[in-house]
């Protein structure tokens, strides 16, 4: 049975989990928006989150007028793998750390080595 939490409640949990992240991780984020979408474009339940942008390690110049980077959390896939709200909070937390790490230029292989993938 899939956990049933509406969009507003889900977004509140995402905000709560963002607030729990270490300041060192969040303070360096510049021109990044966090977005909740129901599913990835392909409609699958395989992807929990996505970082869309140019990692800090890949940027040359970054100035005014740049579109913000996006970190997307996919509500339905996260709900599908969570048995209860505590598990959902844990999955959202891990997904946020994972996608923020991509912003800082940390790839999936390194995340795996660190236990976050």
C-alpha positions as CSV (number, residue, x, y, z in Angstrom):
1,X,0.0,0.0,0.0
2,X,1.4,3.4,-1.0
3,X,1.7,6.1,1.6
4,X,-0.9,8.9,0.9
5,X,0.3,12.4,1.6
6,X,-1.0,15.4,-0.3
7,X,1.2,17.9,-2.1
8,X,1.0,20.6,0.6
9,X,1.9,18.2,3.4
10,X,4.7,16.7,1.3
11,X,6.1,20.2,0.7
12,X,6.0,20.9,4.4
13,X,8.0,17.7,5.1
14,X,10.6,18.8,2.4
15,X,10.9,22.2,4.1
16,X,11.3,20.5,7.5
17,X,14.1,18.3,6.2
18,X,15.8,21.2,4.5
19,X,15.8,23.0,7.8
20,X,17.5,20.0,9.5
21,X,20.4,19.9,7.0
22,X,23.8,21.2,8.3
23,X,24.3,24.9,7.8
24,X,27.6,24.2,6.0
25,X,25.7,22.2,3.4
26,X,22.9,24.8,2.8
27,X,24.7,28.1,3.2
28,X,26.8,27.5,0.1
29,X,23.7,27.1,-2.1
30,X,23.4,30.0,-4.5
31,X,20.6,30.6,-7.0
32,X,19.1,27.2,-6.4
33,X,15.3,26.5,-6.2
34,X,13.8,23.4,-4.6
35,X,10.8,22.0,-6.5
36,X,8.3,19.2,-5.8
37,X,6.9,17.4,-8.9
38,X,4.7,14.3,-8.9
39,X,6.8,12.2,-11.2
40,X,9.7,12.5,-13.6
41,X,8.9,13.3,-17.2
42,X,9.0,9.7,-18.3
43,X,6.3,8.9,-15.7
44,X,8.5,6.3,-13.9
45,X,8.8,5.7,-10.2
46,X,12.5,5.0,-10.5
47,X,13.9,8.5,-9.9
48,X,13.5,10.1,-6.4
49,X,15.2,13.4,-7.2
50,X,17.1,15.3,-9.8
51,X,19.7,18.1,-9.9
52,X,19.3,20.4,-12.9
53,X,22.1,22.9,-13.3
54,X,25.8,23.4,-13.6
55,X,27.8,22.0,-10.6
56,X,30.1,24.5,-8.8
57,X,33.1,22.6,-10.0
58,X,32.0,23.0,-13.6
59,X,31.2,26.7,-13.6
60,X,33.3,29.3,-15.4
61,X,31.6,32.5,-14.8
62,X,28.2,32.8,-13.2
63,X,26.5,36.2,-13.2
64,X,23.3,38.0,-13.2
65,X,20.5,36.8,-15.3
66,X,21.3,33.1,-14.9
67,X,18.3,30.8,-14.5
68,X,18.5,29.2,-11.1
69,X,19.6,25.6,-10.7
70,X,16.8,23.3,-9.7
71,X,16.7,20.4,-7.2
72,X,13.5,18.4,-7.9
73,X,12.0,15.9,-5.5
74,X,9.5,13.5,-7.0
75,X,6.6,13.0,-4.6
76,X,5.0,9.8,-6.0
77,X,8.3,7.7,-6.2
78,X,9.3,8.9,-2.7
79,X,5.8,7.9,-1.4
80,X,6.0,4.6,-3.2
81,X,9.1,3.5,-1.3
82,X,8.0,4.7,2.1
83,X,6.0,2.6,4.5
84,X,5.2,5.5,6.9
85,X,5.9,9.2,7.4
86,X,9.2,8.6,9.4
87,X,10.5,6.5,6.5
88,X,9.4,9.2,4.0
89,X,11.2,11.9,6.0
90,X,14.4,9.7,5.9
91,X,14.1,9.2,2.2
92,X,13.5,12.9,1.5
93,X,16.5,13.7,3.7
94,X,18.8,11.4,1.8
95,X,17.5,12.6,-1.5
96,X,18.1,16.2,-0.6
97,X,21.7,15.4,0.5
98,X,22.2,13.4,-2.7
99,X,21.0,16.2,-5.0
100,X,22.7,19.0,-3.1
101,X,26.0,17.0,-3.4
102,X,25.6,17.1,-7.2
103,X,25.4,20.9,-6.9
104,X,28.7,20.8,-5.2
105,X,30.1,18.6,-7.9
106,X,30.1,15.2,-6.1
107,X,29.2,12.4,-8.5
108,X,27.2,9.2,-7.9
109,X,30.3,7.1,-7.5
110,X,31.7,9.3,-4.7
111,X,28.2,9.5,-3.1
112,X,28.1,5.7,-3.1
113,X,31.5,5.6,-1.4
114,X,30.2,8.0,1.2
115,X,27.1,5.9,1.8
116,X,24.6,8.4,0.3
117,X,23.7,6.5,-2.9
